[in-house]
Amino acid sequence: MVLLGGKSREENGDDGDKKSTQMMNLGRFAALAFCRADILLQVSTNLAVKFCTGPAQTVFGKKDSELIGTNFLDLIHPDDQVTVQEMFGFGTQDALIKDLLVRAQTSMKVDPQIAISGYRVPDFDNDFSLAIKVAPKQTIPIGRNPEDRDTNSGVLISDAFMDAATQRIKSYEAAGGKPKVSMINIGDLSEAGIEAASTKENAVLRAIGQALNTESLGGDTAGRIDDENFSVVHGEGVDATALSEKIPHAMQAAAPETKSLIPKVATMDGASNGMDDKQMAKAMLYSLQEFTKNDGELPAGNLTTMLEERLAENVLAVQKFKEICADGSFDLVYMPVARLSDGTFHHYEALTRFRENAG
């Protein structure tokens, strides 16, 4: 038996086989990883890129080697950096970041939209292991279209806010955060001496919008529901008292001569609890409707209980309607419709009138 470096040929052969198997496994793992991602990165706790492999040149405009040591935020579009920073700030060892949609920062005419997934790895200095994939369907992020925004306050309009809130809540949860949803009734601005459609009103509404966005997730998850009501998605570090104090300060700063208004603020748990996007949107809408209907008051609970209440109300409404139809507690009224040209009869319009004791 010939010894090589203190080991037999057989032993060295065994070591070679093990190394070959390890290399094959590494290659297999890499191939599987790239089935899900275009680029793989390791990012340190101070956000420096420590490892990168994949077509970085195509996505970020830089080679893999050029990204080493780069602050990861520098690779993200400025408008999306707050969102990504929150992702890192709330990432925990057991939290999976899943498909956070943001835009890359490049020198190209159109910055590509990318989906970021990953988690912290304790065995690697608690760094983030990230998988980046170019979004197959490039969409304009909510809030980037002027039509998504209220022209006076600058925050999102109601429909755009619902969509943005749903996305932001899920991204925030995936990074380990605990989202909250607050609803704010600012009252009638005319009572503070602010005329409708005036320059002063625009300045005050803009100040309120900026104050709410400052507290919101990603710095841009606040919405105007109607003339007097706003909503904002934020972290658990923001409470109702802070919001109720911040808004009057913003109003006074924008228009010092105005009377002070004390807004009504209600905050609820924004956890998705397994709801899909449509269910969350319904729960959010119902919560806002209850808040506006009840003059700034909100029943205790969270988005899940709000959805359950909405479903229960729908079931009850359907049941009542069936009872009305069954016992005939309604009347049909026929309204004649005439031609404008000569006043002759054209058709009847049938209207339903429910009786006072119906349902």
WOMO-V213702 format. One record per residue. SS is DSSP state (alpha for helix, beta for strand, coil for the rest). PHI is phi in whole degrees, 0 to 359 (NA if undefined). PSI is psi in whole degrees, -180 to 180 (NA if undefined). Layout:
BEGIN
ss=SS phi=PHI psi=PSI
ss=SS phi=PHI psi=PSI
END
This chain:
BEGIN
ss=coil phi=NA psi=128
ss=coil phi=266 psi=129
ss=beta phi=267 psi=134
ss=beta phi=237 psi=110
ss=coil phi=61 psi=36
ss=coil phi=83 psi=1
ss=beta phi=235 psi=150
ss=beta phi=284 psi=164
ss=alpha phi=302 psi=-40
ss=alpha phi=299 psi=-43
ss=alpha phi=295 psi=-42
ss=alpha phi=295 psi=-35
ss=alpha phi=296 psi=-41
ss=alpha phi=298 psi=-43
ss=alpha phi=298 psi=-41
ss=alpha phi=297 psi=-40
ss=alpha phi=296 psi=-41
ss=alpha phi=296 psi=-44
ss=alpha phi=297 psi=-40
ss=alpha phi=297 psi=-42
ss=alpha phi=295 psi=-42
ss=alpha phi=298 psi=-42
ss=alpha phi=295 psi=-40
ss=alpha phi=296 psi=-40
ss=alpha phi=295 psi=-42
ss=alpha phi=299 psi=-44
ss=alpha phi=297 psi=-38
ss=alpha phi=294 psi=-43
ss=alpha phi=297 psi=-42
ss=alpha phi=297 psi=-43
ss=alpha phi=297 psi=-41
ss=alpha phi=294 psi=-39
ss=alpha phi=297 psi=-41
ss=alpha phi=284 psi=-8
ss=alpha phi=292 psi=-26
ss=alpha phi=255 psi=-20
ss=coil phi=224 psi=158
ss=coil phi=266 psi=-35
ss=beta phi=226 psi=138
ss=beta phi=247 psi=134
ss=beta phi=225 psi=153
ss=beta phi=242 psi=124
ss=beta phi=238 psi=130
ss=coil phi=285 psi=175
ss=coil phi=293 psi=-23
ss=coil phi=265 psi=17
ss=coil phi=73 psi=14
ss=beta phi=277 psi=138
ss=beta phi=285 psi=121
ss=beta phi=256 psi=-23
ss=beta phi=208 psi=143
ss=beta phi=208 psi=135
ss=beta phi=214 psi=142
ss=beta phi=126 psi=179
ss=coil phi=284 psi=63
ss=alpha phi=299 psi=-34
ss=alpha phi=301 psi=-39
ss=alpha phi=289 psi=-39
ss=alpha phi=273 psi=-48
ss=alpha phi=254 psi=-7
ss=coil phi=79 psi=14
ss=coil phi=222 psi=151
ss=coil phi=288 psi=162
ss=alpha phi=307 psi=-49
ss=alpha phi=295 psi=-29
ss=alpha phi=285 psi=-17
ss=alpha phi=276 psi=-19
ss=coil phi=299 psi=127
ss=coil phi=90 psi=-12
ss=coil phi=288 psi=141
ss=beta phi=291 psi=126
ss=alpha phi=302 psi=-33
ss=alpha phi=297 psi=-27
ss=alpha phi=292 psi=-14
ss=alpha phi=269 psi=-4
ss=beta phi=250 psi=143
ss=coil phi=304 psi=138
ss=alpha phi=308 psi=-36
ss=alpha phi=291 psi=-17
ss=alpha phi=250 psi=1
ss=alpha phi=293 psi=-36
ss=alpha phi=298 psi=-42
ss=alpha phi=299 psi=-45
ss=alpha phi=292 psi=-39
ss=alpha phi=297 psi=-39
ss=alpha phi=296 psi=-37
ss=alpha phi=300 psi=-45
ss=alpha phi=291 psi=-38
ss=alpha phi=294 psi=-30
ss=alpha phi=250 psi=6
ss=coil phi=291 psi=127
ss=coil phi=241 psi=169
ss=coil phi=298 psi=-30
ss=coil phi=255 psi=11
ss=coil phi=257 psi=131
ss=coil phi=257 psi=123
ss=beta phi=276 psi=124
ss=beta phi=234 psi=113
ss=beta phi=50 psi=55
ss=beta phi=283 psi=115
ss=beta phi=273 psi=119
ss=beta phi=219 psi=178
ss=beta phi=251 psi=141
ss=beta phi=282 psi=154
ss=coil phi=262 psi=111
ss=coil phi=224 psi=177
ss=coil phi=264 psi=6
ss=coil phi=283 psi=163
ss=coil phi=297 psi=-39
ss=coil phi=239 psi=119
ss=coil phi=287 psi=126
ss=coil phi=291 psi=145
ss=beta phi=273 psi=132
ss=beta phi=235 psi=155
ss=beta phi=249 psi=124
ss=beta phi=255 psi=128
ss=beta phi=230 psi=158
ss=beta phi=161 psi=-173
ss=beta phi=195 psi=166
ss=beta phi=280 psi=145
ss=beta phi=238 psi=106
ss=alpha phi=302 psi=-34
ss=alpha phi=290 psi=-14
ss=alpha phi=241 psi=61
ss=coil phi=56 psi=27
ss=coil phi=62 psi=24
ss=beta phi=290 psi=164
ss=beta phi=271 psi=131
ss=beta phi=259 psi=118
ss=beta phi=242 psi=141
ss=beta phi=244 psi=124
ss=beta phi=244 psi=131
ss=beta phi=230 psi=133
ss=beta phi=293 psi=126
ss=coil phi=300 psi=128
ss=coil phi=297 psi=-32
ss=coil phi=243 psi=107
ss=coil phi=284 psi=116
ss=coil phi=240 psi=156
ss=coil phi=280 psi=121
ss=coil phi=303 psi=148
ss=coil phi=301 psi=133
ss=coil phi=99 psi=-13
ss=coil phi=278 psi=-25
ss=coil phi=277 psi=136
ss=alpha phi=302 psi=-30
ss=alpha phi=294 psi=-17
ss=alpha phi=281 psi=-10
ss=beta phi=245 psi=146
ss=coil phi=288 psi=125
ss=coil phi=294 psi=-25
ss=coil phi=273 psi=-53
ss=coil phi=274 psi=-24
ss=coil phi=85 psi=-7
ss=coil phi=274 psi=176
ss=beta phi=289 psi=148
ss=beta phi=286 psi=170
ss=alpha phi=305 psi=-53
ss=alpha phi=297 psi=-44
ss=alpha phi=295 psi=-36
ss=alpha phi=296 psi=-42
ss=alpha phi=303 psi=-46
ss=alpha phi=293 psi=-45
ss=alpha phi=295 psi=-41
ss=alpha phi=298 psi=-43
ss=alpha phi=300 psi=-48
ss=alpha phi=296 psi=-44
ss=alpha phi=292 psi=-39
ss=alpha phi=299 psi=-46
ss=alpha phi=293 psi=-39
ss=alpha phi=295 psi=-41
ss=alpha phi=294 psi=-42
ss=alpha phi=296 psi=-42
ss=alpha phi=298 psi=-29
ss=coil phi=271 psi=4
ss=coil phi=99 psi=2
ss=coil phi=275 psi=165
ss=coil phi=242 psi=99
ss=coil phi=285 psi=151
ss=beta phi=232 psi=153
ss=beta phi=238 psi=123
ss=beta phi=246 psi=144
ss=beta phi=240 psi=136
ss=beta phi=233 psi=127
ss=beta phi=253 psi=115
ss=coil phi=272 psi=-9
ss=coil phi=84 psi=-176
ss=coil phi=277 psi=113
ss=alpha phi=297 psi=-24
ss=alpha phi=296 psi=-26
ss=alpha phi=290 psi=-17
ss=alpha phi=263 psi=11
ss=coil phi=81 psi=23
ss=coil phi=251 psi=117
ss=coil phi=284 psi=145
ss=coil phi=296 psi=143
ss=coil phi=61 psi=21
ss=coil phi=266 psi=165
ss=alpha phi=299 psi=-37
ss=alpha phi=295 psi=-42
ss=alpha phi=298 psi=-44
ss=alpha phi=301 psi=-42
ss=alpha phi=295 psi=-42
ss=alpha phi=293 psi=-46
ss=alpha phi=296 psi=-38
ss=alpha phi=296 psi=-40
ss=alpha phi=294 psi=-40
ss=alpha phi=296 psi=-44
ss=alpha phi=300 psi=-43
ss=alpha phi=294 psi=-39
ss=alpha phi=296 psi=-42
ss=alpha phi=289 psi=-42
ss=alpha phi=298 psi=-35
ss=alpha phi=300 psi=-35
ss=alpha phi=272 psi=-9
ss=coil phi=274 psi=160
ss=alpha phi=295 psi=133
ss=alpha phi=72 psi=2
ss=alpha phi=70 psi=14
ss=coil phi=201 psi=40
ss=coil phi=235 psi=56
ss=beta phi=236 psi=149
ss=beta phi=218 psi=153
ss=beta phi=257 psi=120
ss=coil phi=273 psi=-43
ss=coil phi=204 psi=-164
ss=coil phi=302 psi=-36
ss=coil phi=250 psi=-11
ss=beta phi=242 psi=136
ss=beta phi=233 psi=166
ss=beta phi=215 psi=153
ss=beta phi=212 psi=139
ss=beta phi=260 psi=129
ss=beta phi=213 psi=177
ss=coil phi=277 psi=174
ss=coil phi=288 psi=-10
ss=coil phi=283 psi=-10
ss=coil phi=257 psi=129
ss=coil phi=242 psi=172
ss=alpha phi=298 psi=-37
ss=alpha phi=297 psi=-43
ss=alpha phi=298 psi=-42
ss=alpha phi=292 psi=-42
ss=alpha phi=294 psi=-25
ss=alpha phi=273 psi=-33
ss=alpha phi=288 psi=-37
ss=alpha phi=295 psi=-48
ss=alpha phi=300 psi=-36
ss=alpha phi=297 psi=-42
ss=alpha phi=295 psi=-40
ss=alpha phi=295 psi=-44
ss=alpha phi=294 psi=-36
ss=alpha phi=293 psi=-36
ss=alpha phi=282 psi=-34
ss=coil phi=215 psi=85
ss=coil phi=303 psi=-27
ss=coil phi=276 psi=-3
ss=coil phi=283 psi=154
ss=coil phi=286 psi=152
ss=coil phi=280 psi=132
ss=coil phi=249 psi=140
ss=coil phi=257 psi=108
ss=coil phi=288 psi=156
ss=beta phi=261 psi=129
ss=beta phi=232 psi=133
ss=beta phi=232 psi=134
ss=beta phi=238 psi=140
ss=beta phi=224 psi=161
ss=beta phi=294 psi=129
ss=coil phi=259 psi=14
ss=coil phi=299 psi=138
ss=coil phi=283 psi=-29
ss=coil phi=49 psi=43
ss=coil phi=84 psi=0
ss=coil phi=290 psi=147
ss=coil phi=276 psi=179
ss=alpha phi=299 psi=-43
ss=alpha phi=294 psi=-41
ss=alpha phi=294 psi=-41
ss=alpha phi=296 psi=-42
ss=alpha phi=298 psi=-42
ss=alpha phi=296 psi=-43
ss=alpha phi=296 psi=-41
ss=alpha phi=295 psi=-45
ss=alpha phi=298 psi=-44
ss=alpha phi=297 psi=-40
ss=alpha phi=298 psi=-44
ss=alpha phi=294 psi=-39
ss=alpha phi=296 psi=-42
ss=alpha phi=295 psi=-39
ss=alpha phi=295 psi=-47
ss=alpha phi=289 psi=-37
ss=alpha phi=292 psi=-35
ss=coil phi=261 psi=25
ss=coil phi=55 psi=49
ss=coil phi=86 psi=10
ss=coil phi=253 psi=149
ss=coil phi=223 psi=129
ss=coil phi=300 psi=148
ss=coil phi=296 psi=142
ss=coil phi=148 psi=-160
ss=beta phi=221 psi=-174
ss=alpha phi=300 psi=-35
ss=alpha phi=295 psi=-47
ss=alpha phi=294 psi=-32
ss=alpha phi=296 psi=-41
ss=alpha phi=295 psi=-41
ss=alpha phi=297 psi=-40
ss=alpha phi=295 psi=-40
ss=alpha phi=297 psi=-45
ss=alpha phi=297 psi=-41
ss=alpha phi=297 psi=-40
ss=alpha phi=295 psi=-41
ss=alpha phi=297 psi=-43
ss=alpha phi=299 psi=-44
ss=alpha phi=295 psi=-41
ss=alpha phi=296 psi=-42
ss=alpha phi=296 psi=-42
ss=alpha phi=297 psi=-43
ss=alpha phi=296 psi=-40
ss=alpha phi=296 psi=-41
ss=alpha phi=297 psi=-39
ss=alpha phi=294 psi=-40
ss=alpha phi=297 psi=-43
ss=alpha phi=294 psi=-37
ss=alpha phi=290 psi=-41
ss=alpha phi=263 psi=3
ss=coil phi=68 psi=34
ss=coil phi=277 psi=49
ss=beta phi=206 psi=161
ss=beta phi=233 psi=147
ss=beta phi=259 psi=130
ss=beta phi=242 psi=129
ss=beta phi=253 psi=124
ss=beta phi=250 psi=121
ss=beta phi=288 psi=141
ss=beta phi=243 psi=124
ss=beta phi=253 psi=158
ss=coil phi=286 psi=138
ss=coil phi=289 psi=-28
ss=coil phi=293 psi=-43
ss=coil phi=226 psi=2
ss=coil phi=78 psi=7
ss=coil phi=281 psi=156
ss=beta phi=295 psi=138
ss=beta phi=246 psi=-53
ss=beta phi=195 psi=172
ss=beta phi=258 psi=144
ss=beta phi=253 psi=123
ss=beta phi=268 psi=127
ss=beta phi=240 psi=145
ss=beta phi=257 psi=132
ss=beta phi=240 psi=116
ss=beta phi=278 psi=137
ss=coil phi=287 psi=158
ss=coil phi=300 psi=-34
ss=coil phi=270 psi=7
ss=coil phi=293 psi=133
ss=coil phi=73 psi=NA
END
